Amino acid sequence: MGTLVQTDSSRQSHDRSLKIIAKSLFKELKENGYDTREIVNLSTELLSLVTSELRNTHQEASTGQ
């Protein structure tokens, strides 16, 4: 994964975009019959994927890959 150099304004723009995406996804899930427990399960799975990626990145940096 490449390194991105972001200005404060582009970082803020990305943060706003992520918030909009999250709200839209939440609304879509609710409208399609997903309950709160299922949405929490989805969120947990996303966090697990991010954690695994961070762990792999850390291990690669430690081994010099």
N, CA, C and O atoms as a GROMACS GRO file, in nm:
protein
  260
    1MET      N    1   0.084  -0.117   0.000
    1MET     CA    2   0.000   0.000   0.000
    1MET      C    3   0.089   0.124   0.000
    1MET      O    4   0.183   0.133   0.079
    2GLY      N    5   0.060   0.218  -0.088
    2GLY     CA    6   0.142   0.336  -0.099
    2GLY      C    7   0.114   0.437   0.010
    2GLY      O    8   0.011   0.432   0.078
    3THR      N    9   0.207   0.528   0.026
    3THR     CA   10   0.192   0.633   0.125
    3THR      C   11   0.132   0.755   0.058
    3THR      O   12   0.180   0.799  -0.047
    4LEU      N   13   0.029   0.809   0.116
    4LEU     CA   14  -0.035   0.929   0.065
    4LEU      C   15   0.001   1.047   0.152
    4LEU      O   16  -0.004   1.040   0.274
    5VAL      N   17   0.037   1.156   0.087
    5VAL     CA   18   0.061   1.280   0.160
    5VAL      C   19  -0.067   1.360   0.148
    5VAL      O   20  -0.110   1.396   0.039
    6GLN      N   21  -0.127   1.389   0.263
    6GLN     CA   22  -0.253   1.461   0.263
    6GLN      C   23  -0.237   1.595   0.331
    6GLN      O   24  -0.168   1.608   0.432
    7THR      N   25  -0.301   1.693   0.273
    7THR     CA   26  -0.307   1.822   0.339
    7THR      C   27  -0.418   1.816   0.443
    7THR      O   28  -0.499   1.723   0.443
    8ASP      N   29  -0.420   1.913   0.531
    8ASP     CA   30  -0.527   1.918   0.631
    8ASP      C   31  -0.664   1.922   0.566
    8ASP      O   32  -0.757   1.856   0.613
    9SER      N   33  -0.678   1.998   0.458
    9SER     CA   34  -0.809   2.010   0.394
    9SER      C   35  -0.850   1.880   0.326
    9SER      O   36  -0.967   1.844   0.330
   10SER      N   37  -0.756   1.807   0.265
   10SER     CA   38  -0.794   1.681   0.202
   10SER      C   39  -0.823   1.575   0.307
   10SER      O   40  -0.910   1.490   0.287
   11ARG      N   41  -0.753   1.579   0.420
   11ARG     CA   42  -0.780   1.486   0.530
   11ARG      C   43  -0.919   1.513   0.586
   11ARG      O   44  -0.994   1.419   0.614
   12GLN      N   45  -0.952   1.640   0.604
   12GLN     CA   46  -1.085   1.675   0.654
   12GLN      C   47  -1.193   1.634   0.555
   12GLN      O   48  -1.300   1.589   0.595
   13SER      N   49  -1.165   1.648   0.427
   13SER     CA   50  -1.259   1.608   0.323
   13SER      C   51  -1.281   1.456   0.328
   13SER      O   52  -1.394   1.410   0.315
   14HIS      N   53  -1.174   1.380   0.345
   14HIS     CA   54  -1.186   1.235   0.356
   14HIS      C   55  -1.265   1.198   0.481
   14HIS      O   56  -1.349   1.108   0.477
   15ASP      N   57  -1.238   1.266   0.590
   15ASP     CA   58  -1.311   1.238   0.715
   15ASP      C   59  -1.461   1.262   0.696
   15ASP      O   60  -1.543   1.182   0.740
   16ARG      N   61  -1.495   1.372   0.630
   16ARG     CA   62  -1.637   1.401   0.604
   16ARG      C   63  -1.697   1.295   0.513
   16ARG      O   64  -1.810   1.251   0.534
   17SER      N   65  -1.621   1.255   0.412
   17SER     CA   66  -1.670   1.153   0.319
   17SER      C   67  -1.696   1.021   0.391
   17SER      O   68  -1.797   0.956   0.367
   18LEU      N   69  -1.605   0.983   0.479
   18LEU     CA   70  -1.622   0.859   0.553
   18LEU      C   71  -1.745   0.863   0.642
   18LEU      O   72  -1.817   0.764   0.656
   19LYS      N   73  -1.770   0.978   0.702
   19LYS     CA   74  -1.888   0.995   0.787
   19LYS      C   75  -2.016   0.980   0.704
   19LYS      O   76  -2.112   0.917   0.747
   20ILE      N   77  -2.017   1.039   0.586
   20ILE     CA   78  -2.132   1.029   0.496
   20ILE      C   79  -2.152   0.885   0.452
   20ILE      O   80  -2.265   0.836   0.450
   21ILE      N   81  -2.044   0.817   0.416
   21ILE     CA   82  -2.053   0.677   0.374
   21ILE      C   83  -2.108   0.591   0.487
   21ILE      O   84  -2.195   0.507   0.465
   22ALA      N   85  -2.058   0.613   0.608
   22ALA     CA   86  -2.105   0.534   0.723
   22ALA      C   87  -2.254   0.556   0.746
   22ALA      O   88  -2.328   0.459   0.767
   23LYS      N   89  -2.299   0.681   0.741
   23LYS     CA   90  -2.441   0.709   0.761
   23LYS      C   91  -2.525   0.647   0.650
   23LYS      O   92  -2.632   0.592   0.676
   24SER      N   93  -2.477   0.655   0.527
   24SER     CA   94  -2.550   0.597   0.414
   24SER      C   95  -2.557   0.445   0.426
   24SER      O   96  -2.662   0.386   0.403
   25LEU      N   97  -2.446   0.382   0.462
   25LEU     CA   98  -2.444   0.237   0.478
   25LEU      C   99  -2.539   0.194   0.590
   25LEU      O  100  -2.616   0.099   0.574
   26PHE      N  101  -2.534   0.265   0.702
   26PHE     CA  102  -2.622   0.234   0.814
   26PHE      C  103  -2.769   0.244   0.771
   26PHE      O  104  -2.849   0.155   0.800
   27LYS      N  105  -2.802   0.352   0.702
   27LYS     CA  106  -2.940   0.372   0.656
   27LYS      C  107  -2.981   0.260   0.560
   27LYS      O  108  -3.091   0.206   0.573
   28GLU      N  109  -2.895   0.224   0.465
   28GLU     CA  110  -2.924   0.117   0.370
   28GLU      C  111  -2.945  -0.016   0.442
   28GLU      O  112  -3.038  -0.090   0.410
   29LEU      N  113  -2.860  -0.046   0.537
   29LEU     CA  114  -2.873  -0.172   0.610
   29LEU      C  115  -3.005  -0.176   0.686
   29LEU      O  116  -3.076  -0.277   0.681
   30LYS      N  117  -3.039  -0.068   0.755
   30LYS     CA  118  -3.166  -0.064   0.830
   30LYS      C  119  -3.285  -0.078   0.734
   30LYS      O  120  -3.380  -0.150   0.763
   31GLU      N  121  -3.280  -0.008   0.621
   31GLU     CA  122  -3.389  -0.013   0.524
   31GLU      C  123  -3.404  -0.152   0.462
   31GLU      O  124  -3.512  -0.188   0.415
   32ASN      N  125  -3.296  -0.229   0.463
   32ASN     CA  126  -3.299  -0.364   0.405
   32ASN      C  127  -3.317  -0.472   0.511
   32ASN      O  128  -3.291  -0.589   0.486
   33GLY      N  129  -3.362  -0.430   0.630
   33GLY     CA  130  -3.403  -0.526   0.730
   33GLY      C  131  -3.296  -0.575   0.827
   33GLY      O  132  -3.323  -0.664   0.907
   34TYR      N  133  -3.176  -0.520   0.821
   34TYR     CA  134  -3.073  -0.560   0.916
   34TYR      C  135  -3.102  -0.496   1.051
   34TYR      O  136  -3.137  -0.378   1.059
   35ASP      N  137  -3.088  -0.575   1.157
   35ASP     CA  138  -3.111  -0.519   1.290
   35ASP      C  139  -2.978  -0.470   1.349
   35ASP      O  140  -2.871  -0.488   1.292
   36THR      N  141  -2.992  -0.408   1.465
   36THR     CA  142  -2.875  -0.347   1.529
   36THR      C  143  -2.765  -0.448   1.556
   36THR      O  144  -2.647  -0.419   1.537
   37ARG      N  145  -2.803  -0.568   1.600
   37ARG     CA  146  -2.704  -0.672   1.629
   37ARG      C  147  -2.625  -0.709   1.504
   37ARG      O  148  -2.503  -0.727   1.510
   38GLU      N  149  -2.693  -0.719   1.391
   38GLU     CA  150  -2.626  -0.753   1.266
   38GLU      C  151  -2.532  -0.642   1.220
   38GLU      O  152  -2.425  -0.668   1.165
   39ILE      N  153  -2.573  -0.519   1.241
   39ILE     CA  154  -2.488  -0.406   1.204
   39ILE      C  155  -2.364  -0.402   1.293
   39ILE      O  156  -2.255  -0.372   1.246
   40VAL      N  157  -2.382  -0.432   1.421
   40VAL     CA  158  -2.266  -0.441   1.512
   40VAL      C  159  -2.174  -0.554   1.466
   40VAL      O  160  -2.052  -0.538   1.469
   41ASN      N  161  -2.230  -0.667   1.425
   41ASN     CA  162  -2.148  -0.778   1.375
   41ASN      C  163  -2.067  -0.736   1.252
   41ASN      O  164  -1.949  -0.770   1.241
   42LEU      N  165  -2.129  -0.663   1.161
   42LEU     CA  166  -2.059  -0.611   1.044
   42LEU      C  167  -1.945  -0.519   1.088
   42LEU      O  168  -1.833  -0.530   1.038
   43SER      N  169  -1.974  -0.429   1.179
   43SER     CA  170  -1.872  -0.336   1.228
   43SER      C  171  -1.756  -0.410   1.292
   43SER      O  172  -1.639  -0.374   1.273
   44THR      N  173  -1.787  -0.514   1.368
   44THR     CA  174  -1.684  -0.596   1.433
   44THR      C  175  -1.598  -0.664   1.328
   44THR      O  176  -1.475  -0.670   1.342
   45GLU      N  177  -1.660  -0.716   1.224
   45GLU     CA  178  -1.584  -0.781   1.117
   45GLU      C  179  -1.492  -0.682   1.046
   45GLU      O  180  -1.378  -0.715   1.015
   46LEU      N  181  -1.542  -0.562   1.020
   46LEU     CA  182  -1.458  -0.459   0.957
   46LEU      C  183  -1.338  -0.425   1.045
   46LEU      O  184  -1.226  -0.414   0.996
   47LEU      N  185  -1.362  -0.409   1.175
   47LEU     CA  186  -1.252  -0.381   1.267
   47LEU      C  187  -1.152  -0.496   1.270
   47LEU      O  188  -1.031  -0.473   1.280
   48SER      N  189  -1.200  -0.618   1.262
   48SER     CA  190  -1.113  -0.735   1.260
   48SER      C  191  -1.025  -0.734   1.135
   48SER      O  192  -0.906  -0.764   1.143
   49LEU      N  193  -1.081  -0.699   1.022
   49LEU     CA  194  -1.003  -0.691   0.898
   49LEU      C  195  -0.896  -0.582   0.906
   49LEU      O  196  -0.782  -0.603   0.864
   50VAL      N  197  -0.932  -0.467   0.960
   50VAL     CA  198  -0.836  -0.359   0.975
   50VAL      C  199  -0.724  -0.400   1.071
   50VAL      O  200  -0.607  -0.374   1.046
   51THR      N  201  -0.762  -0.464   1.181
   51THR     CA  202  -0.664  -0.510   1.280
   51THR      C  203  -0.567  -0.609   1.216
   51THR      O  204  -0.447  -0.601   1.240
   52SER      N  205  -0.619  -0.702   1.137
   52SER     CA  206  -0.533  -0.800   1.070
   52SER      C  207  -0.437  -0.732   0.974
   52SER      O  208  -0.320  -0.768   0.967
   53GLU      N  209  -0.487  -0.634   0.901
   53GLU     CA  210  -0.401  -0.562   0.807
   53GLU      C  211  -0.291  -0.486   0.882
   53GLU      O  212  -0.175  -0.487   0.841
   54LEU      N  213  -0.328  -0.420   0.990
   54LEU     CA  214  -0.228  -0.349   1.069
   54LEU      C  215  -0.125  -0.445   1.127
   54LEU      O  216  -0.005  -0.415   1.128
   55ARG      N  217  -0.171  -0.558   1.174
   55ARG     CA  218  -0.080  -0.659   1.231
   55ARG      C  219   0.017  -0.709   1.124
   55ARG      O  220   0.136  -0.722   1.149
   56ASN      N  221  -0.035  -0.736   1.004
   56ASN     CA  222   0.050  -0.784   0.894
   56ASN      C  223   0.151  -0.678   0.852
   56ASN      O  224   0.268  -0.709   0.826
   57THR      N  225   0.106  -0.554   0.846
   57THR     CA  226   0.196  -0.444   0.811
   57THR      C  227   0.307  -0.430   0.914
   57THR      O  228   0.423  -0.408   0.879
   58HIS      N  229   0.270  -0.442   1.042
   58HIS     CA  230   0.369  -0.432   1.150
   58HIS      C  231   0.469  -0.547   1.141
   58HIS      O  232   0.589  -0.526   1.158
   59GLN      N  233   0.420  -0.668   1.114
   59GLN     CA  234   0.509  -0.784   1.105
   59GLN      C  235   0.602  -0.770   0.985
   59GLN      O  236   0.720  -0.806   0.994
   60GLU      N  237   0.552  -0.721   0.874
   60GLU     CA  238   0.636  -0.702   0.757
   60GLU      C  239   0.744  -0.598   0.784
   60GLU      O  240   0.859  -0.615   0.741
   61ALA      N  241   0.709  -0.492   0.855
   61ALA     CA  242   0.808  -0.390   0.888
   61ALA      C  243   0.912  -0.445   0.983
   61ALA      O  244   1.030  -0.409   0.974
   62SER      N  245   0.871  -0.532   1.073
   62SER     CA  246   0.964  -0.590   1.170
   62SER      C  247   1.062  -0.686   1.104
   62SER      O  248   1.177  -0.698   1.147
   63THR      N  249   1.017  -0.756   0.999
   63THR     CA  250   1.103  -0.852   0.933
   63THR      C  251   1.174  -0.793   0.812
   63THR      O  252   1.256  -0.860   0.748
   64GLY      N  253   1.144  -0.667   0.781
   64GLY     CA  254   1.212  -0.599   0.672
   64GLY      C  255   1.160  -0.634   0.534
   64GLY      O  256   1.231  -0.615   0.436
   65GLN      N  257   1.041  -0.685   0.524
   65GLN     CA  258   0.983  -0.720   0.394
   65GLN      C  259   0.922  -0.600   0.328
   65GLN      O  260   0.869  -0.611   0.218
   0.00000   0.00000   0.00000
